[in-house]
Amino acid sequence: MYDERSTLEVTRDRARGPGRREARPVLALVIAWSRDEPDRAGEVALIDGLQLLGRGGPRADDGLPRARFQRQRPGKATLTGPLESLRVSRAQLRLTPVGDVLLVESIGRCPLQVNGEHVVRAEVKPGDTVQLEHELVFLVARRPERIPPLRSSQLGDDLAFGAADPFGFVGETPAAWTLRDAVAFAARADGHVLVRGESGTGKELCAAAIHGLSARSERSLVARNAATFPAGLVDAELFGNARNYPNPGTAERDGLIGEADGTTLFLDEIGELPPALQAHLLRVLDRRGEYQRLGESRVRRADLRVVAATNRAVTELKHDFAARFILEVEVPSLSARAADVPLLVRHLLVRAAAGNAELRGRFFEQRGGSVVPRVDPALIERLLRHGFRTNTRELDQILWQALAESHGDSVELTSGVAQRLAQAAPSQATGEISRAQIETALSGAHGNVTRAARTLGLKNRFALYRLMRKVGVDGAAAGGGDPGAGE
């Protein structure tokens, strides 16, 4: 009989045993692709003991508890119904957590694949994929029993599961919600903010969200790529100039600072601004916001907030310049939130087809009340294990290549895409890995050096330790080399 409790919302305050204060991480399977139920991508089953996974709800003759899926959100989790694919056996997999690994045994009729290889039995760890051939793809992860409630905002309370939030950010992993929480806190604090993250992680979206959630949101965000400032004209670009200065007939200009008075100024790629030019901003970044236009002797004041973004480490910025940014938001890489990749695939494909009737007619189908893309599970499985260099930007490029090369009515893992993914594995030439990449990988791995080394494509944790010493990353920030870090 179907368990009616699976339709109920389980809140974080539900009794889970005496003395339980923090949500402990456990091994989990996250649905990445489903032939019959595509809208279930992102749902998670926590495997905290011996369990069965298969079609349908629990019955008296199961013999073991059944894996039950839920949609995790900050402070709560909504249990969903059982898997419904008729091609999956009622008892399909036996799941046994053993320390930091999960023992997966095939006991049903649907062939089992682990990391793309056919097996009957395998030990898997976070980052591995488990596939029921042609039916379901799972990502092995380490998940908390519950995601802590948001501290700063209820952003996303009305957001459909798996959908982009109002600022365009997609993700249901704990890392995605931690980022949203940090953005909401920064938005209300009103100090200058430094947004850090690898290329393509969505720093611009975070800057827009910080502005949009702030008290300054009634006025438009002013944005400029700092890498485009001409070295000899940076003062004019930033502070403006008086009429007839430097030459007769020159028009008066407000400059970016004057234009952003009363609102937010977003300076992208701030790490590309040479230290000498960073110094030009020190005075205006102080509390009083003082600056002078070129050709004027009087001091002006601007009530502005600066949000700056960079993919460089903080130590690469001029120290007194970096000190002006009292708030810092770290944007996780895709490797740190791999379970969000299928949701991003859907979002990017929908965006690609928005203005293209040919793509909509060929690769999309009506499911329930929505139109969803048809995607080859082999492509999803391979993307889950890919080490992205430029994150969402690279994922978007890969999907466009797949769209261009696919011959059927689904977005396929074409030979060209497969070759690209094979060639794009992170280099083990340690000189190519920056300090910022190391810090991001360690953050995404919660300090686990083994996991971070694997994310960076290094042979083992000792190679990463050597590189950390070389570029000056504090080893105390790492939590050790034991395997089994989270997503």
Residue pairs with C-beta under 8 A, 6 or more apart in sequence:
1 57
1 58
1 59
2 56
2 57
2 81
2 82
3 57
3 58
3 68
5 79
6 57
6 68
6 79
6 80
6 81
6 82
7 79
7 81
8 79
9 76
9 77
9 78
9 79
10 70
10 76
10 77
10 78
10 79
11 75
11 76
12 23
12 75
12 76
12 146
12 148
12 149
16 145
23 144
23 145
23 146
23 147
23 148
24 144
24 145
25 142
25 143
25 144
25 145
25 486
26 46
26 47
26 48
26 97
26 142
26 143
26 144
26 145
27 46
27 47
27 48
27 97
27 101
27 102
27 126
27 140
27 141
27 142
28 44
28 45
28 46
28 47
28 140
28 141
28 142
28 143
29 44
29 45
29 47
29 53
29 67
29 95
29 130
29 138
29 139
29 140
29 141
30 42
30 43
30 44
30 45
30 138
30 139
30 140
30 141
30 143
30 339
31 40
31 41
31 42
31 43
31 44
31 69
31 136
31 137
31 138
32 41
32 129
32 137
32 138
32 139
32 339
32 341
32 342
32 380
32 381
32 384
33 41
33 136
33 137
33 342
33 375
33 377
33 380
33 381
34 40
34 41
34 83
34 85
34 135
34 136
34 137
35 85
35 134
35 135
35 136
35 377
36 84
36 85
36 86
36 135
37 83
37 84
37 85
38 346
38 367
38 372
39 162
39 367
39 368
39 370
39 372
40 69
40 80
41 162
41 342
41 343
41 346
42 71
42 161
42 162
42 172
42 339
42 340
42 342
42 343
43 69
43 70
43 71
43 80
44 69
44 70
44 71
44 72
44 141
44 143
44 339
45 51
45 53
45 67
45 68
45 69
45 70
46 70
46 143
46 145
47 67
47 95
47 97
47 102
48 97
48 145
49 65
49 97
50 64
50 65
50 94
50 95
50 96
50 97
51 64
51 65
51 66
51 67
51 94
51 95
52 62
52 63
52 64
52 65
52 66
52 67
52 91
52 92
52 93
52 94
52 95
53 66
53 67
53 83
53 92
53 93
53 94
53 95
54 66
54 83
54 88
54 89
54 90
54 91
54 92
54 93
54 108
55 82
55 83
55 84
55 85
55 86
55 88
55 89
55 90
55 92
56 82
56 83
56 84
56 90
57 66
57 81
57 82
58 65
58 66
59 90
62 91
64 94
66 82
67 95
68 79
68 82
69 79
69 80
69 82
69 83
70 77
70 78
70 79
70 80
71 77
71 78
71 80
71 161
71 172
72 143
72 146
72 147
72 172
72 174
73 147
73 156
73 161
73 172
73 177
74 147
74 148
74 149
74 150
74 156
74 177
74 181
75 146
75 147
75 148
75 149
75 150
76 146
77 146
77 147
83 136
85 132
85 135
85 136
87 109
87 110
87 134
87 135
88 108
88 110
88 132
88 135
88 136
89 107
89 108
89 109
89 110
90 108
91 107
91 108
92 106
92 107
92 108
92 109
92 110
92 132
93 104
93 105
93 106
93 107
93 108
93 112
93 130
93 132
94 103
94 104
94 105
94 107
95 102
95 103
95 104
95 105
96 102
96 103
96 105
97 103
98 123
99 484
100 125
100 482
100 483
100 484
101 123
101 124
101 125
101 483
101 484
102 123
102 124
102 125
102 140
103 121
103 122
103 123
104 112
104 114
104 121
104 122
104 123
104 124
104 130
105 120
105 121
106 112
106 119
106 120
106 121
110 132
110 133
110 134
110 135
111 118
111 132
111 133
112 118
112 119
112 120
112 122
112 130
112 131
112 132
112 133
113 119
113 129
113 130
113 131
113 133
113 381
114 122
114 124
114 128
114 129
114 130
114 131
115 128
115 129
115 385
116 129
116 131
116 378
116 381
116 382
124 130
124 140
125 140
125 483
125 484
126 140
126 141
126 142
126 451
126 484
126 485
126 486
126 487
127 139
127 140
127 141
127 338
127 385
127 451
127 454
128 139
128 140
128 385
129 137
129 138
129 139
129 140
129 381
129 384
129 385
130 137
130 138
130 139
130 140
131 137
131 138
131 377
131 381
134 377
137 377
137 380
137 381
137 384
139 338
139 339
139 384
139 487
141 338
141 339
141 486
141 487
142 484
142 485
142 486
142 487
143 174
143 486
143 487
144 174
147 174
147 177
150 156
150 177
150 180
150 181
150 184
151 181
151 185
152 181
152 184
152 185
152 187
152 188
153 180
153 181
153 184
153 185
153 187
153 188
153 213
155 165
155 166
155 180
155 184
155 213
156 165
156 177
156 180
159 165
159 166
161 172
162 170
162 172
162 343
162 346
163 170
163 347
164 170
164 347
165 180
165 209
166 212
167 205
167 206
167 208
167 209
167 212
168 202
168 205
168 208
169 176
169 179
169 180
169 202
169 205
169 206
169 209
170 176
170 340
170 343
170 344
170 347
171 177
171 179
171 337
171 340
171 343
171 344
172 339
172 340
172 343
173 337
173 339
173 340
173 487
174 486
174 487
175 332
175 336
175 337
175 340
175 444
175 487
176 332
176 337
176 340
178 332
179 206
179 329
179 330
179 331
179 332
180 209
182 329
182 330
183 206
183 209
183 210
183 213
183 329
184 209
184 213
186 193
186 210
186 327
186 329
187 209
187 210
187 211
187 212
187 213
187 214
188 213
188 214
188 215
189 326
189 327
190 214
190 215
190 305
191 305
191 325
191 326
191 327
192 285
192 305
192 306
192 307
192 308
192 324
192 325
192 326
192 327
193 207
193 210
193 305
193 306
193 307
193 308
193 325
193 327
193 328
193 329
194 270
194 308
194 309
194 310
194 314
194 322
194 325
194 327
194 328
194 329
195 203
195 206
195 207
195 210
195 307
195 308
195 309
195 310
195 328
195 329
195 331
196 203
196 309
196 310
196 311
196 312
196 313
196 314
196 328
196 329
196 330
196 331
196 436
196 440
197 203
197 206
197 309
197 311
197 330
197 331
197 332
197 333
197 440
198 311
198 331
198 333
198 390
198 391
198 436
198 437
198 440
199 311
199 389
199 390
199 391
199 393
200 388
200 390
200 391
200 392
200 393
200 394
201 331
201 332
201 333
201 334
201 391
201 392
202 331
202 391
202 392
203 268
203 309
203 311
203 331
204 266
204 268
204 309
206 309
206 329
206 331
207 221
207 223
207 264
207 266
207 268
207 307
207 309
208 221
208 266
210 264
210 307
210 329
211 217
211 221
211 263
211 264
211 266
211 307
212 221
214 264
214 305
216 262
216 263
216 264
216 305
219 262
219 263
220 263
221 263
221 264
221 266
222 256
222 259
222 260
222 263
222 264
222 265
222 266
223 265
223 266
223 267
223 268
224 237
224 256
224 265
224 266
224 267
224 268
225 267
225 268
225 269
226 267
226 268
226 269
226 270
226 272
226 273
226 308
227 268
227 269
227 272
227 273
229 237
229 238
229 273
229 277
230 237
231 274
231 277
234 277
234 280
235 280
235 294
236 253
236 255
236 294
237 255
237 256
238 255
238 256
238 257
238 280
238 281
238 284
238 291
239 255
239 257
239 258
239 284
239 291
239 292
239 293
239 294
240 252
240 253
240 254
240 255
240 257
240 258
240 293
240 294
241 250
241 252
241 253
241 255
241 293
241 294
241 295
242 252
242 293
242 294
242 295
242 296
243 250
243 251
243 252
243 295
244 250
244 295
245 294
245 295
245 296
246 294
246 295
253 293
255 293
256 265
257 265
257 284
257 291
257 302
257 304
258 293
258 300
258 302
259 265
260 302
260 304
261 302
261 303
261 304
262 303
262 304
263 304
263 305
264 304
264 305
264 306
264 307
265 304
265 305
265 306
265 307
266 306
266 307
266 308
266 309
267 273
267 306
267 307
267 308
267 309
268 308
268 309
269 309
269 310
269 311
270 278
270 308
270 309
270 310
270 317
271 310
271 311
271 312
271 316
271 317
272 310
275 317
275 318
275 321
278 317
278 318
278 321
279 318
279 320
279 321
281 306
281 321
281 324
282 320
282 321
282 324
283 290
283 291
284 290
284 291
284 302
284 304
285 306
285 321
285 324
285 325
286 324
288 301
289 301
289 302
289 303
289 304
290 299
290 300
290 301
291 299
291 300
291 301
291 302
292 298
292 299
292 300
293 300
306 325
308 325
310 317
311 436
312 434
312 436
313 434
313 435
313 436
313 439
314 322
314 328
315 435
315 472
316 435
316 436
330 440
330 443
332 440
332 443
332 444
333 388
333 391
333 440
333 441
333 444
333 455
334 340
334 341
334 344
334 388
334 391
334 392
334 395
335 387
335 388
335 441
335 444
335 455
336 440
336 441
336 443
336 444
336 445
336 455
336 487
337 444
337 487
338 384
338 487
339 487
341 380
341 383
341 384
341 395
342 380
342 383
342 384
344 392
344 395
345 373
345 375
345 380
345 383
345 395
345 399
346 372
346 373
346 375
348 392
348 395
348 396
348 399
349 363
349 373
349 375
349 399
349 403
349 411
350 371
350 373
352 359
352 399
352 400
352 403
353 359
353 360
353 363
353 364
353 373
359 403
360 371
362 409
363 373
363 374
363 403
363 406
363 409
363 410
363 411
364 371
364 372
364 373
364 374
365 371
365 372
365 374
373 411
374 409
374 410
374 411
375 410
375 411
376 410
376 411
376 412
376 413
378 412
378 413
379 402
379 411
379 412
379 413
379 417
382 413
382 418
382 421
383 395
383 398
383 421
386 421
386 424
387 424
387 425
387 426
387 455
387 456
387 457
388 394
388 395
389 424
389 426
394 424
398 417
398 420
398 421
399 411
401 414
401 416
401 417
401 420
402 411
402 412
402 413
402 414
402 417
403 411
405 412
405 414
405 415
405 416
405 417
406 412
406 414
425 457
426 433
426 455
426 456
426 457
426 458
427 433
427 457
428 457
428 458
428 459
428 463
430 458
430 463
430 466
430 467
430 470
433 456
433 458
433 467
434 471
435 471
435 472
435 473
437 456
438 452
438 456
438 464
438 467
438 468
438 471
438 473
439 473
439 477
441 452
441 453
441 455
441 456
442 448
442 449
442 452
442 473
442 477
442 478
444 452
444 455
444 487
445 451
445 452
445 455
445 485
445 486
446 479
446 485
446 486
447 477
447 478
447 479
447 480
448 478
448 479
448 480
448 481
448 482
448 483
448 484
448 485
449 461
449 464
449 465
449 478
449 479
449 480
449 481
450 460
450 461
450 481
450 482
450 483
450 485
451 483
451 484
451 485
452 461
452 464
452 478
452 485
453 459
453 460
453 461
453 463
453 464
456 464
458 464
458 467
461 481
465 475
467 473
468 474
468 475
468 478
469 475
